[in-house]
Amino acid sequence: VGSEMCIRDSKYTYPGGKVWLYAEVYPEEVVVHVRDTGQGLTEEDRKHIFSSFRKLSAVPTQGEPSTGFGLAIVKKIIELHAGRVWVESQLGKGSIFSFSIPRNNVTETIHDSS
């Protein structure tokens, strides 16, 4: 899910722009954010960003293809894990795509160095 969001953000960020991925761990949930310095979204686009096969006004910056299905899949996967997904965006300034999942749905891996 995080990689799909990073791919999406890099697709809509101009060359030289930046994409960050970071997470916050809370007692009840884990929240993952993907922030970019891309085109940002219009208010109308924000209403439909997680809809299937929906083409938005923003276009990929390097002419990459876009089906309009990636973020709909992200939303479905997150909801299947009892989580939520949302976006904050300002046209011309970039976006922050975020998702959260309850910690009881997160498996923690402990690496033994011995």
Secondary structure, DSSP 8 states (H G I E B T S, - for coil): -HHHHHHHHHHTS-TT--EEEEEEE-SSEEEEEEEE-S----HHHHHHTTSTT---S---TT-----S-HHHHHHHHHHHTT-EEEEEEETTTEEEEEEEEEGGG---------
